[in-house]
Amino acid sequence: MIKIVNKQKPKWLIVLMLICGHWSMAQQSNSLSLDNCLEMAKQNYPLIRQYTLREKTKEYSIANAQKAYLPQFNVAGQATYQSAVTQIPISLPSVDIPTMSKDQYKLYGEVSQSITDLFTVKDQKEYINANSEIEVQKTEVELYKLRERINNLYFGIFLIDAQIKQTELLKKDIQSGIEKTNVAIANGVALKSTADNLKAELLKADQRTIELKATRKGYADMLALFIGNPIDENTVLEKPHRQMLTNTINRPELKLFDLQKKSFDVQEKLITAKNLPRLSAFFQGGLGRPGLNMLDNDFQGYYIGGLRLSWNITGFYTYKNEKKMLANSQSMIDIQRETFLFNTNLTLKQQNADITKMQELIETDKSIVTLRESVKNTTQNQLTYGTATTNDYLIAVNAEDQAKQNLILHEIQLLMTEYNTQTTAGN
């Protein structure tokens, strides 16, 4: 017999696991990626609600178009008084020929079924679908414009965070200089007042941190409004990955142009259908005086049924011009597409040139940072022995800080330009 032993975990271990799990979730909740921001901004933007409205409008319009399959009902009546009525111009002995009343009445209902519309309703539904797709794609185009705005805000915050970190490194260097100056003062190789210059510079660095945090809050508030989620100073923005650039244009505007041209084909079908003969079947029943028998002056019920054919040939007066107007509209869409591609390619060329420039600047920045760091370290050692002044040290520290700030700026600008290039291309 096998005995199953259920070993309970110690309470302290369970508590520790819960704390670690909560901490892990907190860490995850405080991190934010660019892709998440783009998706949340799209879902939170008020324009997104148009998708539902467009879909409902399409459903209602198609339902109305399908009513063409149903018979049409009409009820009408009239009462008239005529100055003359039909009379038989003969008289016969012992024969009473009735005389029609000049006041006549008619009340009837008619049911009809258009036969022509049964064949054209398909084109109407296709036109409705085409227009609905166009409106949806217009919304997609507007939503796509959010990408660049989100990119700018995200990278703006990311740059400020990097600048804050660099400022903290600067403060450490200044603090190290203060400590070495104090050693020099203790050894009698420096005056006590020499440390005040470094302390003032440390306060200036604190002011820079305050300004950067205030600017970050402004950017974060705007980004939070777009994504619909709060962003505080503890929210960590994940560094975006480098992009594999391609100049293949895949913007939603191109699909919009294609849908617009497709709708013109459907409109051409409708123009043709509008000028077709209208054939319908009908049945009419009613009550009148007189009825169908003109010789009976009493109220009579009656009915008639058959086929009705009508053809409004005046539509051919404008038929050719309507076709030409459609052709002109198609040409205008082609021109708009060509213009859009021209401007987009122009922007891509400028962005690619900026990327090349940033890459070259970054390589130079790295060399400058290495040299400035070496000078700073040398000056820092000299500060201990009093062979360098605090001004010399501050010049070296600020020069290194500026070099690092330039490197940070160019690296983030490179990332931002790469993402904006992909946004411009639609990839």
C-alpha positions as CSV (number, residue, x, y, z in Angstrom):
1,M,0.0,0.0,0.0
2,I,1.3,3.3,-1.1
3,K,0.7,6.3,1.3
4,I,0.5,9.7,-0.2
5,V,2.0,12.3,2.0
6,N,1.0,15.9,1.4
7,K,3.8,18.1,2.6
8,Q,2.6,21.6,3.3
9,K,5.0,24.5,2.5
10,P,6.1,26.7,5.4
11,K,4.0,29.8,5.8
12,W,7.0,32.0,5.4
13,L,7.7,30.5,2.0
14,I,4.2,31.1,0.8
15,V,4.3,34.7,2.0
16,L,7.6,35.2,0.2
17,M,6.2,33.7,-3.0
18,L,3.2,36.0,-2.8
19,I,5.4,39.0,-2.2
20,C,7.7,38.1,-5.1
21,G,4.7,37.5,-7.4
22,H,3.2,40.8,-6.5
23,W,6.5,42.6,-7.0
24,S,6.9,40.9,-10.4
25,M,3.4,42.0,-11.4
26,A,4.1,45.5,-10.2
27,Q,7.3,45.6,-12.3
28,Q,5.4,44.5,-15.3
29,S,2.7,47.0,-14.8
30,N,5.2,49.8,-14.4
31,S,6.9,49.0,-17.7
32,L,5.6,50.3,-21.0
33,S,6.6,49.5,-24.6
34,L,6.2,51.6,-27.7
35,D,4.1,48.9,-29.4
36,N,1.7,48.8,-26.4
37,C,1.4,52.6,-26.5
38,L,0.5,52.5,-30.2
39,E,-2.1,49.8,-29.7
40,M,-3.7,51.5,-26.6
41,A,-3.7,54.9,-28.3
42,K,-5.6,53.4,-31.2
43,Q,-8.2,51.7,-29.0
44,N,-8.6,54.8,-26.8
45,Y,-8.9,57.4,-29.5
46,P,-12.5,58.7,-29.8
47,L,-12.4,58.1,-33.6
48,I,-12.3,54.4,-33.1
49,R,-16.0,54.4,-32.2
50,Q,-16.7,55.3,-35.9
51,Y,-16.0,51.7,-36.8
52,T,-19.2,50.5,-35.0
53,L,-21.3,53.3,-36.5
54,R,-20.0,52.7,-40.0
55,E,-20.9,49.0,-39.7
56,K,-24.4,49.7,-38.4
57,T,-24.9,52.2,-41.2
58,K,-23.9,49.7,-43.8
59,E,-26.2,47.1,-42.3
60,Y,-29.2,49.5,-42.4
61,S,-28.4,50.6,-46.0
62,I,-28.1,47.0,-47.2
63,A,-31.4,46.1,-45.4
64,N,-33.1,49.0,-47.2
65,A,-31.7,47.9,-50.6
66,Q,-32.9,44.4,-50.0
67,K,-36.4,45.8,-49.7
68,A,-36.4,45.9,-53.5
69,Y,-37.1,42.2,-53.5
70,L,-40.4,42.9,-51.7
71,P,-43.6,43.9,-53.4
72,Q,-44.7,47.5,-53.1
73,F,-48.1,48.5,-51.8
74,N,-50.1,51.6,-52.7
75,V,-53.5,52.8,-51.6
76,A,-55.2,55.7,-53.4
77,G,-58.6,57.3,-53.8
78,Q,-60.1,60.2,-55.6
79,A,-63.4,62.0,-55.9
80,T,-64.0,64.1,-59.1
81,Y,-66.7,66.2,-60.7
82,Q,-66.7,66.3,-64.5
83,S,-68.2,68.9,-66.8
84,A,-69.3,66.1,-69.2
85,V,-69.6,62.3,-69.2
86,T,-69.8,59.6,-71.8
87,Q,-73.2,59.3,-73.3
88,I,-74.7,56.9,-76.0
89,P,-75.9,59.2,-78.8
90,I,-78.9,57.0,-79.7
91,S,-82.3,56.2,-78.0
92,L,-84.2,53.0,-78.3
93,P,-87.8,52.4,-77.6
94,S,-88.5,50.5,-74.4
95,V,-84.8,50.6,-73.5
96,D,-83.5,52.6,-70.6
97,I,-80.0,53.7,-71.3
98,P,-78.2,54.7,-68.1
99,T,-76.6,58.2,-67.8
100,M,-73.3,58.4,-66.0
101,S,-73.1,60.7,-63.0
102,K,-70.8,63.7,-63.3
103,D,-69.5,63.1,-59.7
104,Q,-67.4,60.0,-59.8
105,Y,-65.4,58.2,-57.0
106,K,-62.6,55.7,-56.9
107,L,-60.8,53.9,-54.0
108,Y,-58.3,51.2,-54.8
109,G,-55.2,49.4,-53.6
110,E,-52.3,48.2,-55.7
111,V,-49.5,45.7,-55.1
112,S,-46.6,45.8,-57.6
113,Q,-43.4,43.9,-57.9
114,S,-40.5,45.6,-59.9
115,I,-38.8,42.9,-62.0
116,T,-36.0,45.2,-63.1
117,D,-35.0,46.0,-59.6
118,L,-34.6,42.3,-58.9
119,F,-31.6,42.3,-61.2
120,T,-30.1,45.7,-60.1
121,V,-30.3,45.4,-56.3
122,K,-27.1,43.4,-56.4
123,D,-25.2,46.5,-57.8
124,Q,-26.8,48.7,-55.2
125,K,-25.6,46.4,-52.4
126,E,-22.2,46.3,-53.9
127,Y,-22.1,50.1,-54.1
128,I,-23.1,50.3,-50.4
129,N,-20.4,47.9,-49.4
130,A,-17.8,49.9,-51.4
131,N,-18.8,53.2,-49.8
132,S,-18.7,51.6,-46.4
133,E,-15.2,50.2,-47.0
134,I,-14.1,53.7,-48.1
135,E,-15.4,55.4,-45.0
136,V,-13.8,52.7,-42.7
137,Q,-10.5,53.1,-44.5
138,K,-10.7,56.9,-44.1
139,T,-11.0,56.3,-40.4
140,E,-8.0,53.9,-40.6
141,V,-6.0,56.7,-42.3
142,E,-6.8,59.1,-39.6
143,L,-5.9,56.6,-36.8
144,Y,-2.6,55.9,-38.6
145,K,-1.6,59.6,-38.1
146,L,-1.5,58.8,-34.3
147,R,1.7,56.8,-34.8
148,E,4.0,59.7,-35.4
149,R,2.5,61.7,-32.5
150,I,2.9,58.7,-30.1
151,N,6.5,58.1,-31.4
152,N,7.4,61.7,-30.7
153,L,5.9,61.6,-27.1
154,Y,7.4,58.2,-26.3
155,F,10.9,59.1,-27.5
156,G,10.7,62.5,-25.9
157,I,10.1,60.8,-22.5
158,F,12.8,58.2,-23.3
159,L,15.3,60.9,-24.0
160,I,14.5,62.8,-20.9
161,D,14.9,59.6,-18.8
162,A,18.4,59.1,-20.3
163,Q,19.3,62.8,-19.6
164,I,18.2,62.4,-16.0
165,K,20.4,59.3,-15.6
166,Q,23.3,61.2,-17.2
167,T,22.7,64.1,-14.8
168,E,22.9,61.7,-11.9
169,L,26.3,60.5,-13.2
170,L,27.4,64.1,-13.5
171,K,26.4,64.8,-9.8
172,K,28.4,61.7,-8.8
173,D,31.5,63.2,-10.6
174,I,31.0,66.6,-8.9
175,Q,30.5,64.9,-5.5
176,S,33.7,62.9,-6.1
177,G,35.5,66.2,-6.9
178,I,34.2,67.7,-3.7
179,E,35.6,64.7,-1.7
180,K,39.0,65.0,-3.4
181,T,39.0,68.7,-2.8
182,N,38.3,68.1,0.9
183,V,41.3,65.8,1.0
184,A,43.4,68.5,-0.6
185,I,42.2,71.0,1.9
186,A,43.0,68.6,4.7
187,N,46.5,68.2,3.3
188,G,46.9,71.9,3.2
189,V,47.3,72.1,-0.6
190,A,43.9,73.8,-1.3
191,L,41.9,76.5,0.3
192,K,38.6,75.7,2.0
193,S,36.7,78.1,-0.4
194,T,37.7,76.0,-3.4
195,A,35.1,73.4,-2.6
196,D,32.3,76.0,-2.8
197,N,32.6,76.2,-6.5
198,L,31.9,72.5,-6.9
199,K,29.0,72.7,-4.4
200,A,27.4,75.5,-6.5
201,E,27.8,73.3,-9.6
202,L,26.2,70.4,-7.7
203,L,23.2,72.6,-7.0
204,K,22.9,73.6,-10.7
205,A,22.8,69.9,-11.5
206,D,20.0,69.4,-9.0
207,Q,18.1,72.2,-10.8
208,R,18.6,70.5,-14.1
209,T,17.1,67.3,-12.7
210,I,14.1,69.3,-11.4
211,E,13.6,70.9,-14.9
212,L,13.9,67.6,-16.7
213,K,11.4,65.9,-14.3
214,A,8.9,68.7,-14.9
215,T,9.3,68.4,-18.6
216,R,8.9,64.6,-18.4
217,K,5.7,65.0,-16.5
218,G,4.3,67.2,-19.2
219,Y,5.2,64.6,-21.9
220,A,3.9,61.8,-19.7
221,D,0.5,63.5,-19.1
222,M,0.0,63.9,-22.8
223,L,1.0,60.3,-23.6
224,A,-1.3,59.1,-20.8
225,L,-4.2,61.0,-22.3
226,F,-3.6,59.3,-25.6
227,I,-3.3,55.7,-24.2
228,G,-5.9,56.1,-21.5
229,N,-3.6,54.9,-18.7
230,P,-1.7,56.8,-16.1
231,I,2.0,57.3,-16.4
232,D,4.0,58.3,-13.4
233,E,7.7,58.9,-12.7
234,N,8.1,55.3,-11.8
235,T,6.9,54.1,-15.2
236,V,9.8,52.6,-17.1
237,L,9.8,53.0,-20.9
238,E,11.3,50.0,-22.6
239,K,14.0,50.8,-25.1
240,P,12.7,50.1,-28.6
241,H,14.6,47.7,-30.8
242,R,16.6,48.8,-33.9
243,Q,14.5,48.6,-37.0
244,M,15.2,46.7,-40.3
245,L,14.4,49.5,-42.7
246,T,12.6,49.1,-45.9
247,N,11.4,51.7,-48.4
248,T,8.5,49.6,-49.6
249,I,5.4,51.9,-49.1
250,N,2.5,50.1,-47.5
251,R,0.4,53.1,-46.2
252,P,-3.4,52.8,-45.5
253,E,-3.8,55.7,-48.0
254,L,-2.9,53.4,-50.9
255,K,-5.7,51.0,-49.9
256,L,-8.1,54.0,-49.8
257,F,-7.2,55.0,-53.3
258,D,-7.8,51.5,-54.5
259,L,-11.2,51.3,-52.8
260,Q,-12.2,54.7,-54.3
261,K,-11.3,53.4,-57.8
262,K,-13.3,50.2,-57.2
263,S,-16.4,52.3,-56.2
264,F,-16.2,54.0,-59.6
265,D,-16.7,50.7,-61.3
266,V,-19.8,50.0,-59.3
267,Q,-21.1,53.6,-60.0
268,E,-20.7,52.9,-63.7
269,K,-23.0,49.8,-63.4
270,L,-25.6,51.9,-61.6
271,I,-25.6,54.6,-64.3
272,T,-26.3,51.8,-66.8
273,A,-29.0,50.3,-64.6
274,K,-30.7,53.7,-64.1
275,N,-31.4,53.9,-67.9
276,L,-32.9,50.4,-68.3
277,P,-36.6,49.9,-69.0
278,R,-38.6,49.5,-65.8
279,L,-40.7,46.3,-66.0
280,S,-43.1,45.4,-63.1
281,A,-46.0,43.1,-62.4
282,F,-49.0,44.6,-60.6
283,F,-52.4,43.8,-59.3
284,Q,-55.0,46.4,-58.5
285,G,-58.3,46.0,-56.7
286,G,-60.8,48.7,-55.7
287,L,-64.3,50.2,-55.5
288,G,-65.6,52.9,-57.8
289,R,-68.5,54.7,-59.5
290,P,-68.3,53.8,-62.2
291,G,-66.2,50.6,-62.1
292,L,-64.8,49.0,-65.1
293,N,-68.3,48.8,-66.6
294,M,-68.9,52.3,-67.8
295,L,-72.6,51.7,-68.4
296,D,-73.2,50.8,-64.7
297,N,-73.6,54.0,-62.7
298,D,-73.6,52.2,-59.3
299,F,-70.6,51.5,-57.0
300,Q,-68.8,48.4,-58.2
301,G,-65.8,46.4,-57.1
302,Y,-63.2,45.6,-59.6
303,Y,-59.7,44.3,-60.1
304,I,-57.0,44.3,-62.8
305,G,-53.6,42.8,-63.1
306,G,-50.8,42.5,-65.6
307,L,-47.4,43.8,-66.5
308,R,-46.3,47.5,-66.7
309,L,-43.4,48.7,-68.8
310,S,-41.9,52.2,-68.6
311,W,-38.8,53.6,-70.0
312,N,-37.5,57.1,-69.2
313,I,-35.3,57.7,-72.2
314,T,-34.4,61.2,-71.0
315,G,-31.7,59.6,-68.9
316,F,-29.7,59.1,-72.1
317,Y,-29.3,62.9,-72.4
318,T,-26.7,62.8,-69.5
319,Y,-25.5,59.3,-69.9
320,K,-22.3,60.1,-71.8
321,N,-21.4,63.0,-69.6
322,E,-21.9,61.0,-66.4
323,K,-19.5,58.3,-67.8
324,K,-17.0,61.1,-68.6
325,M,-17.3,62.5,-65.1
326,L,-16.6,59.1,-63.6
327,A,-13.5,58.8,-65.9
328,N,-12.3,62.2,-64.7
329,S,-12.8,61.2,-61.1
330,Q,-10.7,58.1,-61.6
331,S,-8.0,60.2,-63.2
332,M,-8.0,62.5,-60.2
333,I,-7.6,59.5,-57.8
334,D,-4.6,58.4,-59.9
335,I,-3.1,61.9,-59.6
336,Q,-3.7,61.9,-55.9
337,R,-2.1,58.5,-55.5
338,E,0.9,59.6,-57.6
339,T,1.3,62.8,-55.6
340,F,1.1,60.9,-52.3
341,L,3.8,58.4,-53.4
342,F,6.0,61.3,-54.6
343,N,5.8,63.1,-51.3
344,T,6.2,59.9,-49.3
345,N,9.3,58.9,-51.2
346,L,10.7,62.4,-50.7
347,T,10.2,62.2,-47.0
348,L,11.8,58.7,-46.9
349,K,14.9,60.0,-48.7
350,Q,15.3,62.8,-46.2
351,Q,14.8,60.4,-43.2
352,N,17.3,58.0,-44.7
353,A,19.8,60.8,-45.0
354,D,19.2,61.7,-41.4
355,I,19.8,58.1,-40.3
356,T,23.1,58.1,-42.1
357,K,24.1,61.4,-40.5
358,M,23.1,60.1,-37.0
359,Q,25.2,56.9,-37.4
360,E,28.2,59.0,-38.3
361,L,27.7,61.4,-35.5
362,I,27.4,58.5,-33.0
363,E,30.7,57.1,-34.0
364,T,32.3,60.5,-33.5
365,D,30.5,60.9,-30.2
366,K,31.9,57.7,-28.9
367,S,35.5,58.8,-29.6
368,I,34.9,62.2,-28.0
369,V,33.4,60.6,-24.9
370,T,36.5,58.4,-24.5
371,L,38.8,61.4,-24.8
372,R,36.8,63.6,-22.5
373,E,36.6,60.8,-19.9
374,S,40.4,60.4,-20.0
375,V,40.9,64.1,-19.5
376,K,38.4,64.2,-16.6
377,N,40.1,61.3,-14.8
378,T,43.5,62.9,-15.1
379,T,42.2,66.2,-13.8
380,Q,40.5,64.4,-11.0
381,N,43.7,62.9,-9.8
382,Q,45.5,66.2,-10.1
383,L,42.8,67.8,-8.0
384,T,43.8,65.6,-5.1
385,Y,47.3,66.9,-5.1
386,G,46.4,70.5,-5.8
387,T,48.0,70.6,-9.3
388,A,44.6,71.3,-10.8
389,T,42.0,73.9,-9.8
390,T,38.3,73.2,-9.3
391,N,37.7,75.3,-12.4
392,D,39.9,72.9,-14.4
393,Y,38.0,70.0,-13.0
394,L,34.6,71.5,-13.7
395,I,35.6,72.3,-17.3
396,A,36.7,68.6,-17.8
397,V,33.5,67.3,-16.1
398,N,31.2,69.5,-18.1
399,A,33.0,68.7,-21.3
400,E,32.5,65.0,-20.6
401,D,28.9,65.5,-19.7
402,Q,28.2,67.4,-22.8
403,A,29.9,64.7,-24.9
404,K,27.7,62.0,-23.2
405,Q,24.6,64.1,-23.6
406,N,25.3,64.5,-27.3
407,L,25.8,60.7,-27.6
408,I,22.5,60.0,-25.8
409,L,20.7,62.5,-28.0
410,H,22.0,61.2,-31.2
411,E,21.4,57.5,-30.3
412,I,17.8,58.3,-29.4
413,Q,17.3,60.5,-32.4
414,L,18.6,57.6,-34.5
415,L,16.0,55.2,-33.0
416,M,13.2,57.8,-33.4
417,T,14.1,58.5,-37.0
418,E,14.1,54.8,-37.8
419,Y,10.7,54.4,-36.3
420,N,9.4,57.5,-38.0
421,T,10.8,56.1,-41.3
422,Q,8.9,52.9,-40.8
423,T,5.8,54.9,-40.0
424,T,6.3,57.0,-43.1
425,A,6.6,53.8,-45.2
426,G,3.7,52.1,-43.4
427,N,5.7,49.1,-42.2
